[in-house]
Amino acid sequence: MRYRLTFITGVAVGYVLGARAGRERYEALRKGAQRVAQNPAVRNTVETAAVNGRAIAGKAAGRIGDRLPGSVAGRIRSLREQRGADEDDWGTSNT
């Protein structure tokens, strides 16, 4: 799925950059992309993927924490201190 999405994105970017269709077609593509991005199902999927990704990354960092270079471990520690464990601003937008 990732490769398909990458391919579709590449085709869309190539079309926009190389097309001679003019500003009208560009605006139509942009509005279509905005509609997709504002779709509640898409937003929920992105939100779920982000939460799951953070959870998996946290578990992985916990498992290999003693094998990480000091600079990486320090950065992870500082990020955890900046953001509380329960604090999560994903999905709290009023847009």
C-alpha positions in Angstrom: 0.0 0.0 0.0 2.9 2.4 0.8 4.4 1.9 -2.6 1.1 2.5 -4.3 0.5 5.7 -2.4 4.0 6.9 -3.2 3.5 6.1 -6.9 0.1 8.0 -6.9 1.7 10.9 -5.1 4.6 11.0 -7.6 2.2 10.9 -10.6 0.1 13.7 -9.1 3.1 15.9 -8.4 4.6 15.2 -11.8 1.3 16.1 -13.5 1.0 19.3 -11.5 4.5 20.4 -12.2 4.6 19.3 -15.9 1.0 19.9 -17.0 0.1 22.6 -19.4 -3.5 22.6 -18.2 -3.1 25.9 -16.5 -4.2 27.3 -13.2 -7.7 26.0 -13.3 -6.6 22.4 -13.4 -4.1 23.0 -10.6 -6.9 24.6 -8.5 -9.2 21.6 -9.1 -6.5 19.2 -8.1 -5.7 21.2 -5.0 -9.4 21.4 -4.0 -9.7 17.6 -4.5 -6.7 17.0 -2.3 -8.1 19.3 0.4 -11.4 17.4 0.3 -9.6 14.1 0.8 -7.4 15.5 3.6 -10.5 16.9 5.4 -12.5 13.7 5.1 -13.2 12.4 8.7 -12.4 8.8 7.7 -9.0 9.9 6.4 -8.3 12.1 9.4 -9.2 9.3 11.8 -7.0 6.8 10.0 -4.0 9.2 10.0 -4.6 10.0 13.7 -4.8 6.2 14.6 -1.6 5.6 12.6 0.2 8.4 14.4 -0.8 7.1 17.8 0.1 3.6 17.0 3.4 4.7 15.5 4.3 6.6 18.6 3.4 3.7 20.8 5.5 1.3 18.8 8.4 3.7 18.7 8.2 4.1 22.4 8.2 0.4 23.0 11.2 -0.1 20.6 13.1 2.7 22.3 12.4 1.1 25.7 13.7 -2.3 24.5 16.9 -1.1 22.9 17.4 2.0 25.1 20.6 0.7 26.6 22.1 0.1 23.1 21.3 3.5 21.7 24.1 6.1 21.4 24.1 8.6 24.2 23.0 11.5 22.0 19.9 9.6 20.8 19.0 8.4 24.3 19.4 12.0 25.6 17.2 13.3 22.9 14.5 10.8 23.6 14.7 11.6 27.3 14.3 15.4 26.6 11.3 14.8 24.4 9.6 12.7 27.0 10.3 15.4 29.6 8.9 18.2 27.4 5.7 16.3 26.6 3.9 14.5 29.5 3.1 10.8 29.1 -0.6 11.4 28.9 -0.5 14.6 26.8 -1.5 14.0 23.2 -2.6 16.9 21.0 -3.6 14.7 18.0 -7.3 15.0 17.2 -7.9 18.0 19.4 -8.0 20.5 16.5 -11.2 22.5 16.1 -10.9 22.6 12.3 
